[in-house]
Amino acid sequence: MKKTLLALAFALSSLFAIDFNTASKEELMQINGIGPKKAEAIIQYRKTHKIKNINDLKNIKGFNEKTISKIKQQKEKLKQKKQAIKAKKAKIKQNIQKKKEAIKNKKEALKNKKAKLNAKKQKLNEKRNKFNKIKSEKLQKLNNKKSKINAKGIKF
């Protein structure tokens, strides 16, 4: 979806950013209401005049208030679409940031759990070592008693 929005934004911005003073015939024809003849008329007009704003098109044959109004409406629609895309893009960025933050929090929680588990593991190892030491000591005592009894001649 992100790639689609970016592609649409690029397409809209390329139409929105057409400069009447430098655009090629093909670029001018991308604008609704401007066909090959009107595009050629713009190119001829700009050879001797600078087009400062869209209203300057009134000076070109074939452009009337209705045509210029259509172009302005298209430009306004493109502007609105561009703003909507910006809003969607901002929302996507916000969602991505929230997800990154959630992942960061989960990683931190897992890190804390791991630390707690390692502490428990260490305590269990200490208890095991203590138990093995006591067991070893008791076995040693039993072996000593057995040796003493065997020395007295009593068999098991």
DSSP file (Angstrom, degrees, kcal/mol; ACC not computed):
  #  RESIDUE AA STRUCTURE BP1 BP2  ACC     N-H-->O    O-->H-N    N-H-->O    O-->H-N    TCO  KAPPA ALPHA  PHI   PSI    X-CA   Y-CA   Z-CA
    1    1 A M     >        0   0    0      0, 0.0     4,-2.5     0, 0.0     5,-0.2   0.000 360.0 360.0 360.0 -38.4    0.0    0.0    0.0
    2    2 A K  H  >  +     0   0    0      1,-0.2     4,-2.2     2,-0.2     5,-0.2   0.914 360.0  48.3 -62.1 -43.1    2.9    2.3    0.8
    3    3 A K  H  > S+     0   0    0      1,-0.2     4,-2.4     2,-0.2    -1,-0.2   0.884 110.4  52.2 -65.1 -38.5    4.4    1.8   -2.6
    4    4 A T  H  > S+     0   0    0      2,-0.2     4,-2.6     1,-0.2     5,-0.2   0.919 109.6  48.8 -63.7 -44.0    1.0    2.5   -4.3
    5    5 A L  H  X S+     0   0    0     -4,-2.5     4,-2.7     1,-0.2    -2,-0.2   0.909 111.4  49.5 -62.4 -41.6    0.6    5.7   -2.4
    6    6 A L  H  X S+     0   0    0     -4,-2.2     4,-2.3     2,-0.2    -1,-0.2   0.905 111.4  48.8 -65.3 -40.4    4.1    6.8   -3.3
    7    7 A A  H  X S+     0   0    0     -4,-2.4     4,-2.4     2,-0.2    -2,-0.2   0.923 113.4  46.9 -64.4 -43.9    3.5    6.0   -7.0
    8    8 A L  H  X S+     0   0    0     -4,-2.6     4,-2.8     1,-0.2     5,-0.2   0.908 111.3  51.6 -64.1 -41.6    0.2    7.9   -7.0
    9    9 A A  H  X S+     0   0    0     -4,-2.7     4,-2.7    -5,-0.2    -1,-0.2   0.905 110.6  48.8 -61.2 -41.4    1.8   10.8   -5.2
   10   10 A F  H  X S+     0   0    0     -4,-2.3     4,-2.0     2,-0.2    -2,-0.2   0.927 112.0  48.2 -64.5 -44.5    4.5   11.0   -7.8
   11   11 A A  H  X S+     0   0    0     -4,-2.4     4,-1.6     1,-0.2    -2,-0.2   0.923 115.3  44.8 -62.8 -44.5    2.0   10.8  -10.7
   12   12 A L  H  X S+     0   0    0     -4,-2.8     4,-2.9     1,-0.2    -1,-0.2   0.905 112.3  51.0 -66.3 -41.2   -0.1   13.6   -9.1
   13   13 A S  H  X S+     0   0    0     -4,-2.7     4,-1.8    -5,-0.2    -1,-0.2   0.842 106.6  55.0 -67.7 -30.5    2.8   15.8   -8.3
   14   14 A S  H  < S+     0   0    0     -4,-2.0    -1,-0.2     2,-0.2    -2,-0.2   0.890 113.6  41.3 -70.0 -36.7    4.2   15.5  -11.9
   15   15 A L  H >< S+     0   0    0     -4,-1.6     3,-1.2     1,-0.2    -2,-0.2   0.903 116.4  49.7 -71.1 -40.9    0.8   16.7  -13.2
   16   16 A F  H 3< S+     0   0    0     -4,-2.9    -2,-0.2     1,-0.3    -1,-0.2   0.794 109.0  52.9 -67.3 -28.6    0.6   19.3  -10.5
   17   17 A A  T 3< S+     0   0    0     -4,-1.8    -1,-0.3    -5,-0.2     2,-0.3   0.217  73.7 136.6 -96.6  14.9    4.1   20.6  -11.1
   18   18 A I    <   -     0   0    0     -3,-1.2     2,-0.7     9,-0.1    -3,-0.1  -0.466  44.7-148.7 -67.3 127.3    3.7   21.2  -14.8
   19   19 A D    >>  -     0   0    0     -2,-0.3     4,-2.5     1,-0.1     3,-1.3  -0.879   3.3-152.6 -98.1 116.5    5.3   24.5  -15.7
   20   20 A F  T 34 S+     0   0    0     -2,-0.7    -1,-0.1     1,-0.3    26,-0.1   0.731  93.8  57.4 -61.9 -21.5    3.5   26.1  -18.7
   21   21 A N  T 34 S+     0   0    0     30,-0.2    -1,-0.3     1,-0.1    31,-0.0   0.696 122.9  19.1 -82.9 -19.2    6.7   27.9  -19.7
   22   22 A T  T <4 S+     0   0    0     -3,-1.3    -2,-0.2     2,-0.1    -1,-0.1   0.514  90.4 119.1-127.9  -9.6    8.9   24.8  -20.0
   23   23 A A     <  -     0   0    0     -4,-2.5     2,-0.1     1,-0.1    -5,-0.0  -0.267  60.0-122.1 -66.4 145.9    6.5   21.8  -20.4
   24   24 A S     >  -     0   0    0      1,-0.1     4,-2.4     4,-0.0     5,-0.2  -0.284  30.5-101.5 -76.5 170.7    6.7   19.7  -23.6
   25   25 A K  H  > S+     0   0    0      1,-0.2     4,-2.1     2,-0.2     5,-0.1   0.910 124.4  50.8 -59.5 -43.3    3.7   19.2  -25.8
   26   26 A E  H  > S+     0   0    0      1,-0.2     4,-0.5     2,-0.2    -1,-0.2   0.897 109.9  49.4 -63.7 -41.0    3.1   15.7  -24.3
   27   27 A E  H >4 S+     0   0    0      1,-0.2     3,-1.0     2,-0.2     4,-0.3   0.913 111.0  49.4 -65.1 -41.9    3.3   17.1  -20.7
   28   28 A L  H >< S+     0   0    0     -4,-2.4     3,-1.5     1,-0.2    -1,-0.2   0.872 104.9  58.8 -64.2 -36.1    0.8   19.8  -21.5
   29   29 A M  H 3< S+     0   0    0     -4,-2.1    -1,-0.2     1,-0.3    -2,-0.2   0.621  88.9  73.9 -71.3 -11.5   -1.6   17.3  -23.1
   30   30 A Q  T << S+     0   0    0     -3,-1.0     2,-0.4    -4,-0.5    -1,-0.3   0.701  79.9  88.9 -71.0 -18.3   -1.7   15.4  -19.8
   31   31 A I  S X  S-     0   0    0     -3,-1.5     3,-2.0    -4,-0.3     2,-0.1  -0.680  91.3-113.2 -83.5 128.9   -3.9   18.2  -18.5
   32   32 A N  T 3  S+     0   0    0     -2,-0.4    42,-0.1     1,-0.3     3,-0.1  -0.377 103.4  29.3 -60.3 133.6   -7.6   17.7  -19.1
   33   33 A G  T 3  S+     0   0    0      1,-0.1     2,-0.6    -4,-0.1    -1,-0.3   0.306  98.7  98.5  97.5  -8.6   -8.9   20.3  -21.5
   34   34 A I    <   +     0   0    0     -3,-2.0    -1,-0.1    -5,-0.2    -3,-0.1  -0.938  47.5 170.1-117.0 112.9   -5.6   20.6  -23.3
   35   35 A G     >  -     0   0    0     -2,-0.6     4,-2.5    -3,-0.1     5,-0.2  -0.268  54.4 -74.8-102.5-166.7   -5.2   18.7  -26.5
   36   36 A P  H  > S+     0   0    0      0, 0.0     4,-2.2     0, 0.0     5,-0.2   0.884 129.3  49.2 -61.5 -40.1   -2.6   18.8  -29.2
   37   37 A K  H  > S+     0   0    0      2,-0.2     4,-2.3     1,-0.2     5,-0.1   0.932 114.2  43.9 -68.1 -44.6   -3.8   22.1  -30.7
   38   38 A K  H  > S+     0   0    0      2,-0.2     4,-2.3     1,-0.2    -1,-0.2   0.880 112.6  53.0 -68.3 -36.8   -4.0   23.9  -27.4
   39   39 A A  H  X S+     0   0    0     -4,-2.5     4,-2.2     2,-0.2    -1,-0.2   0.924 110.9  47.1 -62.4 -42.8   -0.6   22.5  -26.3
   40   40 A E  H  X S+     0   0    0     -4,-2.2     4,-2.4    -5,-0.2    -2,-0.2   0.891 109.8  53.7 -65.2 -39.0    0.9   23.8  -29.6
   41   41 A A  H  X S+     0   0    0     -4,-2.3     4,-2.5     2,-0.2    -1,-0.2   0.897 108.3  49.9 -62.8 -39.8   -0.8   27.2  -29.0
   42   42 A I  H  X S+     0   0    0     -4,-2.3     4,-2.6     2,-0.2    -2,-0.2   0.934 110.3  50.1 -62.3 -45.6    0.8   27.4  -25.5
   43   43 A I  H  X S+     0   0    0     -4,-2.2     4,-0.5     1,-0.2    -2,-0.2   0.900 113.0  46.1 -61.5 -41.4    4.2   26.6  -27.0
   44   44 A Q  H >< S+     0   0    0     -4,-2.4     3,-0.8     1,-0.2     4,-0.5   0.913 113.1  50.1 -66.9 -41.9    3.9   29.3  -29.7
   45   45 A Y  H >X S+     0   0    0     -4,-2.5     4,-1.5     1,-0.2     3,-1.4   0.899 105.5  55.2 -64.3 -41.4    2.6   31.8  -27.1
   46   46 A R  H 3< S+     0   0    0     -4,-2.6    -1,-0.2     1,-0.3    -2,-0.2   0.609  90.4  75.4 -73.4  -9.2    5.4   31.3  -24.7
   47   47 A K  T << S+     0   0    0     -3,-0.8    -1,-0.3    -4,-0.5    -2,-0.2   0.810 116.2  18.9 -67.3 -27.8    8.0   32.0  -27.4
   48   48 A T  T <4 S+     0   0    0     -3,-1.4     2,-0.3    -4,-0.5    -2,-0.2   0.519 128.6  46.6-117.7 -11.1    7.2   35.7  -27.0
   49   49 A H  S  < S-     0   0    0     -4,-1.5     2,-0.5   -28,-0.0    -1,-0.1  -0.963  70.5-129.4-134.6 149.6    5.5   35.8  -23.6
   50   50 A K        -     0   0    0     -2,-0.3     2,-0.9    -3,-0.1    -3,-0.1  -0.847  21.2-137.0 -96.4 133.4    6.1   34.5  -20.2
   51   51 A I        +     0   0    0     -2,-0.5   -30,-0.2     1,-0.2   -31,-0.1  -0.799  27.2 173.9 -92.4 107.0    3.2   32.7  -18.6
   52   52 A K        -     0   0    0     -2,-0.9     2,-0.3     1,-0.2    -1,-0.2   0.848  64.2  -6.3 -84.2 -36.4    3.1   33.9  -15.0
   53   53 A N  S >  S-     0   0    0    -33,-0.0     3,-1.7     1,-0.0     4,-0.3  -0.929  80.3 -89.6-151.1 175.7   -0.1   32.2  -13.9
   54   54 A I  G >  S+     0   0    0     -2,-0.3     3,-1.5     1,-0.3     4,-0.2   0.774 117.5  66.4 -63.4 -27.0   -2.9   30.2  -15.3
   55   55 A N  G >  S+     0   0    0      1,-0.3     3,-1.6     2,-0.2    -1,-0.3   0.719  84.9  72.9 -68.2 -19.8   -5.0   33.3  -16.1
   56   56 A D  G X  S+     0   0    0     -3,-1.7     3,-1.5     1,-0.3    -1,-0.3   0.693  78.8  76.6 -66.5 -17.0   -2.4   34.3  -18.7
   57   57 A L  G X  S+     0   0    0     -3,-1.5     3,-1.9    -4,-0.3    -1,-0.3   0.709  75.2  77.4 -66.6 -18.3   -3.8   31.4  -20.8
   58   58 A K  G <  S+     0   0    0     -3,-1.6    -1,-0.3     1,-0.3    -2,-0.2   0.786  85.4  63.0 -59.6 -26.2   -6.7   33.7  -21.6
   59   59 A N  G <  S+     0   0    0     -3,-1.5     2,-0.4    -4,-0.2    -1,-0.3   0.522  89.4  85.5 -77.5  -4.4   -4.4   35.5  -24.1
   60   60 A I  S X  S-     0   0    0     -3,-1.9     3,-1.9    -4,-0.1   -18,-0.1  -0.824  90.0-107.5-103.0 136.1   -4.1   32.3  -26.1
   61   61 A K  T 3  S+     0   0    0     -2,-0.4     3,-0.1     1,-0.3   -20,-0.1  -0.348 105.4  28.9 -60.6 134.2   -6.6   31.5  -28.9
   62   62 A G  T 3  S+     0   0    0      1,-0.2     2,-0.6    -4,-0.1    -1,-0.3   0.227  95.6 105.0  98.9 -13.2   -8.8   28.6  -27.8
   63   63 A F    <   +     0   0    0     -3,-1.9     2,-0.2    -6,-0.2    -1,-0.2  -0.895  42.5 163.0-105.2 121.0   -8.6   29.3  -24.1
   64   64 A N     >  -     0   0    0     -2,-0.6     4,-2.5    -3,-0.1     5,-0.3  -0.663  55.9 -86.6-123.1-177.5  -11.6   30.9  -22.5
   65   65 A E  H  > S+     0   0    0     -2,-0.2     4,-2.3     1,-0.2     5,-0.1   0.867 125.8  53.7 -59.3 -38.3  -12.9   31.3  -19.0
   66   66 A K  H  > S+     0   0    0      2,-0.2     4,-2.2     1,-0.2    -1,-0.2   0.922 110.3  45.7 -64.8 -45.5  -14.6   27.9  -19.1
   67   67 A T  H  > S+     0   0    0      2,-0.2     4,-2.2     1,-0.2    -2,-0.2   0.927 114.6  47.5 -64.4 -45.0  -11.4   26.0  -20.1
   68   68 A I  H  X S+     0   0    0     -4,-2.5     4,-2.5     1,-0.2    -1,-0.2   0.882 110.0  53.6 -64.7 -37.6   -9.3   27.9  -17.6
   69   69 A S  H  X S+     0   0    0     -4,-2.3     4,-2.6    -5,-0.3    -1,-0.2   0.905 107.9  50.6 -62.5 -41.5  -11.9   27.1  -14.9
   70   70 A K  H  X S+     0   0    0     -4,-2.2     4,-2.6     2,-0.2    -2,-0.2   0.912 110.9  48.6 -61.7 -42.7  -11.7   23.4  -15.8
   71   71 A I  H  X S+     0   0    0     -4,-2.2     4,-2.6     2,-0.2    -2,-0.2   0.911 111.7  49.4 -65.0 -41.4   -7.9   23.5  -15.5
   72   72 A K  H  X S+     0   0    0     -4,-2.5     4,-2.6     2,-0.2    -2,-0.2   0.906 111.1  50.1 -63.1 -41.1   -8.1   25.3  -12.2
   73   73 A Q  H  X S+     0   0    0     -4,-2.6     4,-2.8     2,-0.2    -2,-0.2   0.915 111.2  48.5 -63.3 -42.3  -10.6   22.7  -10.9
   74   74 A Q  H  X S+     0   0    0     -4,-2.6     4,-2.7     1,-0.2    -2,-0.2   0.922 111.6  49.8 -62.8 -42.4   -8.3   19.9  -12.0
   75   75 A K  H  X S+     0   0    0     -4,-2.6     4,-2.2     2,-0.2    -2,-0.2   0.902 111.8  48.5 -62.4 -40.6   -5.4   21.6  -10.3
   76   76 A E  H  X S+     0   0    0     -4,-2.6     4,-2.5     2,-0.2    -2,-0.2   0.906 111.1  49.9 -66.5 -41.6   -7.5   22.0   -7.1
   77   77 A K  H  X S+     0   0    0     -4,-2.8     4,-2.7     2,-0.2    -2,-0.2   0.918 111.6  48.8 -61.9 -42.6   -8.6   18.3   -7.2
   78   78 A L  H  X S+     0   0    0     -4,-2.7     4,-2.7     1,-0.2    -1,-0.2   0.893 110.0  51.8 -63.7 -38.7   -5.0   17.3   -7.7
   79   79 A K  H  X S+     0   0    0     -4,-2.2     4,-2.3     2,-0.2    -2,-0.2   0.921 111.0  47.5 -63.2 -43.1   -4.0   19.5   -4.7
   80   80 A Q  H  X S+     0   0    0     -4,-2.5     4,-2.5     2,-0.2    -2,-0.2   0.907 112.4  48.9 -64.7 -42.2   -6.7   17.8   -2.6
   81   81 A K  H  X S+     0   0    0     -4,-2.7     4,-2.6     2,-0.2    -2,-0.2   0.908 110.2  51.9 -63.3 -40.4   -5.6   14.4   -3.6
   82   82 A K  H  X S+     0   0    0     -4,-2.7     4,-2.4     1,-0.2    -2,-0.2   0.911 110.5  48.0 -62.0 -42.2   -2.0   15.3   -2.9
   83   83 A Q  H  X S+     0   0    0     -4,-2.3     4,-2.4     2,-0.2    -2,-0.2   0.892 111.1  50.8 -65.1 -39.6   -3.1   16.5    0.6
   84   84 A A  H  X S+     0   0    0     -4,-2.5     4,-2.6     2,-0.2    -2,-0.2   0.904 110.7  49.1 -64.1 -40.5   -5.1   13.3    1.1
   85   85 A I  H  X S+     0   0    0     -4,-2.6     4,-3.0     2,-0.2    -2,-0.2   0.905 109.8  51.4 -65.1 -41.1   -2.0   11.2    0.1
   86   86 A K  H  X S+     0   0    0     -4,-2.4     4,-2.6     2,-0.2    -2,-0.2   0.916 110.6  49.1 -60.6 -42.3    0.1   13.3    2.5
   87   87 A A  H  X S+     0   0    0     -4,-2.4     4,-2.3     2,-0.2    -2,-0.2   0.923 112.9  46.5 -63.9 -44.1   -2.4   12.6    5.3
   88   88 A K  H  X S+     0   0    0     -4,-2.6     4,-2.7     2,-0.2    -2,-0.2   0.911 112.3  51.0 -63.7 -41.6   -2.4    8.8    4.5
   89   89 A K  H  X S+     0   0    0     -4,-3.0     4,-2.7     1,-0.2    -2,-0.2   0.914 110.5  48.7 -61.4 -43.3    1.4    8.8    4.3
   90   90 A A  H  X S+     0   0    0     -4,-2.6     4,-2.4     2,-0.2    -1,-0.2   0.897 111.5  50.0 -63.6 -39.7    1.6   10.6    7.7
   91   91 A K  H  X S+     0   0    0     -4,-2.3     4,-2.7     2,-0.2    -2,-0.2   0.908 110.9  49.1 -65.7 -41.4   -0.9    8.0    9.2
   92   92 A I  H  X S+     0   0    0     -4,-2.7     4,-2.7     2,-0.2    -2,-0.2   0.929 111.5  49.2 -62.2 -45.5    1.2    5.1    7.8
   93   93 A K  H  X S+     0   0    0     -4,-2.7     4,-2.5     1,-0.2    -2,-0.2   0.907 111.1  50.3 -60.0 -41.3    4.3    6.7    9.2
   94   94 A Q  H  X S+     0   0    0     -4,-2.4     4,-2.5     2,-0.2    -2,-0.2   0.920 111.1  48.4 -63.6 -44.1    2.5    7.0   12.6
   95   95 A N  H  X S+     0   0    0     -4,-2.7     4,-2.5     2,-0.2    -2,-0.2   0.900 111.3  50.3 -62.7 -40.8    1.4    3.4   12.5
   96   96 A I  H  X S+     0   0    0     -4,-2.7     4,-2.7     2,-0.2    -2,-0.2   0.919 110.5  49.8 -62.5 -43.1    4.9    2.3   11.6
   97   97 A Q  H  X S+     0   0    0     -4,-2.5     4,-2.4     2,-0.2    -2,-0.2   0.904 110.6  49.9 -63.3 -41.0    6.3    4.3   14.5
   98   98 A K  H  X S+     0   0    0     -4,-2.5     4,-2.6     2,-0.2    -2,-0.2   0.919 112.0  48.0 -62.7 -43.1    3.7    2.8   16.9
   99   99 A K  H  X S+     0   0    0     -4,-2.5     4,-2.6     2,-0.2    -2,-0.2   0.899 110.8  50.9 -65.5 -40.0    4.6   -0.7   15.7
  100  100 A K  H  X S+     0   0    0     -4,-2.7     4,-2.5     2,-0.2    -1,-0.2   0.916 111.4  48.4 -61.5 -42.4    8.3    0.0   16.1
  101  101 A E  H  X S+     0   0    0     -4,-2.4     4,-2.6     2,-0.2    -2,-0.2   0.903 111.1  50.3 -64.9 -41.4    7.7    1.3   19.7
  102  102 A A  H  X S+     0   0    0     -4,-2.6     4,-2.5     2,-0.2    -2,-0.2   0.914 111.8  47.9 -63.0 -42.5    5.6   -1.9   20.4
  103  103 A I  H  X S+     0   0    0     -4,-2.6     4,-2.7     2,-0.2    -2,-0.2   0.912 110.8  51.5 -63.3 -42.5    8.4   -4.1   19.1
  104  104 A K  H  X S+     0   0    0     -4,-2.5     4,-2.2     1,-0.2    -2,-0.2   0.918 111.1  47.9 -60.3 -43.7   10.9   -2.1   21.2
  105  105 A N  H  X S+     0   0    0     -4,-2.6     4,-2.5     2,-0.2    -2,-0.2   0.900 111.5  50.1 -64.7 -40.9    8.8   -2.6   24.3
  106  106 A K  H  X S+     0   0    0     -4,-2.5     4,-2.8     2,-0.2     5,-0.2   0.911 109.9  50.8 -63.7 -41.9    8.4   -6.3   23.6
  107  107 A K  H  X S+     0   0    0     -4,-2.7     4,-2.4     1,-0.2    -1,-0.2   0.915 111.1  48.5 -60.8 -42.3   12.1   -6.7   23.1
  108  108 A E  H  X S+     0   0    0     -4,-2.2     4,-2.3     2,-0.2    -2,-0.2   0.906 111.4  49.6 -64.4 -41.9   12.7   -4.9   26.5
  109  109 A A  H  X S+     0   0    0     -4,-2.5     4,-2.5     2,-0.2    -2,-0.2   0.917 112.1  48.0 -63.6 -42.9   10.1   -7.1   28.2
  110  110 A L  H  X S+     0   0    0     -4,-2.8     4,-2.6     2,-0.2    -2,-0.2   0.882 109.6  53.1 -64.2 -37.8   11.8  -10.3   26.7
  111  111 A K  H  X S+     0   0    0     -4,-2.4     4,-2.2    -5,-0.2    -2,-0.2   0.918 110.4  47.3 -62.5 -43.3   15.2   -9.0   27.8
  112  112 A N  H  X S+     0   0    0     -4,-2.3     4,-2.3     2,-0.2    -2,-0.2   0.905 111.8  50.3 -64.8 -42.1   13.8   -8.5   31.4
  113  113 A K  H  X S+     0   0    0     -4,-2.5     4,-2.8     1,-0.2    -2,-0.2   0.913 109.8  51.1 -61.6 -42.1   12.3  -12.0   31.3
  114  114 A K  H  X S+     0   0    0     -4,-2.6     4,-2.6     1,-0.2    -1,-0.2   0.913 109.2  50.2 -62.6 -42.1   15.6  -13.4   30.2
  115  115 A A  H  X S+     0   0    0     -4,-2.2     4,-2.1     2,-0.2    -1,-0.2   0.912 111.9  48.0 -62.5 -42.0   17.4  -11.7   33.0
  116  116 A K  H  X S+     0   0    0     -4,-2.3     4,-2.5     2,-0.2    -2,-0.2   0.914 112.0  49.3 -64.6 -42.7   14.9  -13.1   35.5
  117  117 A L  H  X S+     0   0    0     -4,-2.8     4,-2.7     1,-0.2    -2,-0.2   0.894 110.1  51.0 -63.8 -39.6   15.2  -16.6   34.1
  118  118 A N  H  X S+     0   0    0     -4,-2.6     4,-2.3     2,-0.2    -1,-0.2   0.889 109.6  50.6 -64.1 -38.4   19.0  -16.3   34.2
  119  119 A A  H  X S+     0   0    0     -4,-2.1     4,-2.2     2,-0.2    -2,-0.2   0.921 112.2  46.7 -64.9 -43.2   18.8  -15.3   37.9
  120  120 A K  H  X S+     0   0    0     -4,-2.5     4,-2.7     2,-0.2    -2,-0.2   0.908 111.4  52.1 -63.3 -41.4   16.5  -18.2   38.7
  121  121 A K  H  X S+     0   0    0     -4,-2.7     4,-2.4     1,-0.2    -2,-0.2   0.908 109.0  49.9 -60.7 -42.5   18.8  -20.5   36.8
  122  122 A Q  H  X S+     0   0    0     -4,-2.3     4,-2.3     2,-0.2    -1,-0.2   0.916 110.6  49.4 -64.1 -43.0   21.8  -19.3   38.8
  123  123 A K  H  X S+     0   0    0     -4,-2.2     4,-2.7     2,-0.2    -2,-0.2   0.918 110.9  50.1 -62.1 -43.0   19.9  -19.8   42.1
  124  124 A L  H  X S+     0   0    0     -4,-2.7     4,-2.8     1,-0.2    -2,-0.2   0.906 110.2  50.2 -62.1 -41.0   19.0  -23.4   41.0
  125  125 A N  H  X S+     0   0    0     -4,-2.4     4,-2.7     2,-0.2    -1,-0.2   0.894 110.4  50.1 -63.0 -39.7   22.6  -24.1   40.1
  126  126 A E  H  X S+     0   0    0     -4,-2.3     4,-2.5     2,-0.2    -2,-0.2   0.923 112.4  46.9 -64.7 -43.5   23.7  -22.8   43.5
  127  127 A K  H  X S+     0   0    0     -4,-2.7     4,-3.0     2,-0.2    -2,-0.2   0.910 112.3  50.4 -63.7 -41.8   21.1  -25.0   45.3
  128  128 A R  H  X S+     0   0    0     -4,-2.8     4,-3.0     2,-0.2     5,-0.2   0.928 111.5  47.8 -60.9 -45.5   22.2  -28.0   43.2
  129  129 A N  H  X S+     0   0    0     -4,-2.7     4,-2.2     2,-0.2    -1,-0.2   0.906 113.2  48.1 -62.1 -41.4   25.8  -27.4   44.1
  130  130 A K  H  X S+     0   0    0     -4,-2.5     4,-2.6     2,-0.2    -2,-0.2   0.921 113.1  48.3 -64.5 -43.9   24.9  -27.0   47.8
  131  131 A F  H  X S+     0   0    0     -4,-3.0     4,-3.0     1,-0.2     5,-0.2   0.925 112.0  48.8 -61.7 -45.2   22.8  -30.2   47.6
  132  132 A N  H  X S+     0   0    0     -4,-3.0     4,-2.5     2,-0.2    -1,-0.2   0.872 111.1  50.7 -63.1 -37.1   25.6  -32.1   45.8
  133  133 A K  H  X S+     0   0    0     -4,-2.2     4,-2.5    -5,-0.2    -2,-0.2   0.940 113.2  44.6 -65.6 -46.5   28.1  -30.8   48.4
  134  134 A I  H  X S+     0   0    0     -4,-2.6     4,-2.8     2,-0.2     5,-0.2   0.923 114.5  50.0 -63.2 -44.1   25.8  -32.0   51.3
  135  135 A K  H  X S+     0   0    0     -4,-3.0     4,-2.7     1,-0.2     5,-0.2   0.918 111.1  48.7 -59.2 -45.2   25.2  -35.3   49.5
  136  136 A S  H  X S+     0   0    0     -4,-2.5     4,-2.3    -5,-0.2    -1,-0.2   0.912 111.9  49.0 -62.6 -43.1   28.9  -35.8   49.0
  137  137 A E  H  X S+     0   0    0     -4,-2.5     4,-2.3     2,-0.2    -2,-0.2   0.919 112.8  47.5 -63.2 -43.8   29.6  -35.0   52.7
  138  138 A K  H  X S+     0   0    0     -4,-2.8     4,-2.8     2,-0.2    -2,-0.2   0.901 111.6  50.3 -65.7 -40.6   26.9  -37.4   53.9
  139  139 A L  H  X S+     0   0    0     -4,-2.7     4,-2.6    -5,-0.2    -1,-0.2   0.900 110.0  51.4 -62.4 -39.4   28.2  -40.2   51.5
  140  140 A Q  H  X S+     0   0    0     -4,-2.3     4,-2.3    -5,-0.2    -2,-0.2   0.920 110.6  47.8 -62.9 -43.9   31.6  -39.6   52.9
  141  141 A K  H  X S+     0   0    0     -4,-2.3     4,-2.7     2,-0.2    -2,-0.2   0.919 112.4  49.5 -62.6 -44.0   30.4  -39.9   56.5
  142  142 A L  H  X S+     0   0    0     -4,-2.8     4,-2.8     1,-0.2    -2,-0.2   0.906 111.1  49.1 -62.5 -41.3   28.5  -43.1   55.6
  143  143 A N  H  X S+     0   0    0     -4,-2.6     4,-2.5     2,-0.2    -1,-0.2   0.886 110.6  51.2 -64.8 -38.3   31.6  -44.5   53.9
  144  144 A N  H  X S+     0   0    0     -4,-2.3     4,-2.3     2,-0.2    -2,-0.2   0.933 111.9  46.5 -63.6 -45.2   33.6  -43.6   57.0
  145  145 A K  H  X S+     0   0    0     -4,-2.7     4,-2.8     2,-0.2     5,-0.2   0.916 112.3  50.8 -62.4 -43.0   31.1  -45.4   59.3
  146  146 A K  H  X S+     0   0    0     -4,-2.8     4,-2.9     1,-0.2     5,-0.2   0.912 109.8  50.1 -61.1 -42.4   31.0  -48.4   57.0
  147  147 A S  H  X S+     0   0    0     -4,-2.5     4,-2.0     2,-0.2    -1,-0.2   0.906 111.3  48.8 -63.0 -40.8   34.8  -48.6   57.1
  148  148 A K  H  X S+     0   0    0     -4,-2.3     4,-1.2     2,-0.2    -2,-0.2   0.916 113.3  46.9 -64.0 -43.4   34.8  -48.4   60.9
  149  149 A I  H  X>S+     0   0    0     -4,-2.8     5,-1.9     1,-0.2     4,-0.6   0.912 112.3  49.7 -66.1 -41.8   32.1  -51.2   61.1
  150  150 A N  H ><5S+     0   0    0     -4,-2.9     3,-0.7     1,-0.2    -1,-0.2   0.856 106.6  56.4 -63.9 -34.3   34.1  -53.3   58.6
  151  151 A A  H 3<5S+     0   0    0     -4,-2.0    -1,-0.2     1,-0.3    -2,-0.2   0.822 104.0  53.1 -67.7 -28.5   37.2  -52.7   60.6
  152  152 A K  H 3<5S-     0   0    0     -4,-1.2    -1,-0.3    -3,-0.4    -2,-0.2   0.604 122.1-110.2 -80.9 -12.0   35.3  -54.2   63.6
  153  153 A G  T <<5S+     0   0    0     -3,-0.7     2,-0.5    -4,-0.6    -3,-0.2   0.583  70.9 137.7  98.2  10.4   34.5  -57.2   61.5
  154  154 A I      < -     0   0    0     -5,-1.9    -1,-0.3     2,-0.0     2,-0.3  -0.786  40.0-149.6 -91.9 130.9   30.8  -56.8   61.0
  155  155 A K              0   0    0     -2,-0.5    -5,-0.0     1,-0.1    -1,-0.0  -0.702 360.0 360.0-100.9 152.7   29.6  -57.6   57.5
  156  156 A F              0   0    0     -2,-0.3    -1,-0.1   -10,-0.0    -2,-0.0   0.367 360.0 360.0-103.8 360.0   26.8  -56.1   55.6
